[in-house]
């Protein structure tokens, strides 16, 4: 539930939306998840499905910035970044990081594929490429381009079922999925 936590916990986050920054818009709730102030929730731009996106920027450590999807009455749900914004809903699903692992949420913000992967790409034509024991690599610390290397790779369908067996990745090898 969205709760105004300002009287309990000092605001720890600023919120960024295109063309707007709101200072001290969110704080951590008792469960450690961010909670947006009611006054800020009312300002969000919700789409036709009742979703809004917001980048929460930690006030003392800006490297802890994270995109979230928000639905009225629910706690914000973290999503991966894509093209300097929140992950898109491809085939009705978006990637969400929970406890250091990646799963997939639907537009109602339900985690419909458990967060069990170390790396994951968006769904395309009903399947997504995912990996375990892989690591995120980028060109530089401030690069917006990143990819996963190493580990075991496979493909899953929209129900989370493995449709291509997991196999090891090797540097310079292009993975082909039949």
C-alpha positions, 0 to 999 in steps of 0.5 A: 500500500502507498503510505506517506512515511514522512512522519516516520522515516525521513525522505531518502529519495528524490524522484525524476521524471522527464522534465521534472525532479521532485525532492524528498518524494520517497522513503524506505518502508518498514520492509526496506522497499521505497514508499512514495509520498501521497502528495507525489503519487498524485502528481505522477503521469499514469498511462491508460493501464494505471501505470507510471514510471519513476526513477528514484535517486538516493539522496546520499548515493546517486549510484543507487538510482533505480527505475520503478513502476508504480500503480496506485495503492501498491508499493513501487516495483523495481525494474531494469533499465532500458535505453535510459528509462524503465524496461519496456513491457515486451510481450506483456512482461518487463524485467524486475530485479528482486534480491539481486536476481531478475524475474519478470512482472506483468502490467499489474506488477505481479512477479509472474516469472520468479527472480532466479536469473543473474541476467535476462533480456526482454521478451521477443516473440514469446521467448526471452534469453536468460542466464545464470552465473553470468555477470553484467559488463559495460564499456565504462562506469558511465556507459549506457551500453551493457551486456552479460558474459559468462555463465549458462544460457538458455531461453524461457517462454512467457510462463517461465518454462525452459524452451532451449536447454541451458549451456555454457557461454564462451567469450567470442562465441555467438550463442545460437538457439534453435 
